[in-house]
Amino acid sequence: MTLERIDPEGLARPETYSHVVIATGSRLVFVAGQVAEDEDGNVVGRDDFARQARQVFSNLGLALAGAGARPHEVARLGIFVVGLRDEHLPAIEAARAALFGDHKPVDTLLGVETLAHPACLLEVEAIAVIGGR
């Protein structure tokens, strides 16, 4: 599996994501939106955005591992945040870096009014490309 990250000339240089990822591999892994629930379905960190962010990205890592995918094989993220504000960004970036390190998949970060689970403050979905050429 190969992911080629590109930040084309003329576009700002993002610190936490890539503008373009070209993926070459043999299998696609689609991970449903992960929220801040523990293994029993209990919400973790009610009203604590940073704690929820850590739980969400931890859950994402578990989901990827369950499919045989590693974080560096993720090509795309969708991040949905209830009432998105600038002060949410450091918590998202810290939780993201804990899972991905220096790997920078493309992403879309959207502010939303609510999520399907009303106690959850953010949700993250992913697409990974695994396997060789």
DAKAFEN-V652307 format. One line per field, one symbol per residue. ss: DSSP state (H for helix, E for strand, L for the rest). A space follows every 10 residues. Layout:
ss=???
//
This chain:
ss=LEEEEELLLL LLLLLLLLLE EEEELLEEEE EEEELLELLL LLELLLLLHH HHHHHHHHHH HHHHHHLLLL HHHEEEEEEE EELLLHHHHH HHHHHHHHHH LLLLLEEEEE EELLLLLLLL LEEEEEEEEE LLL
//
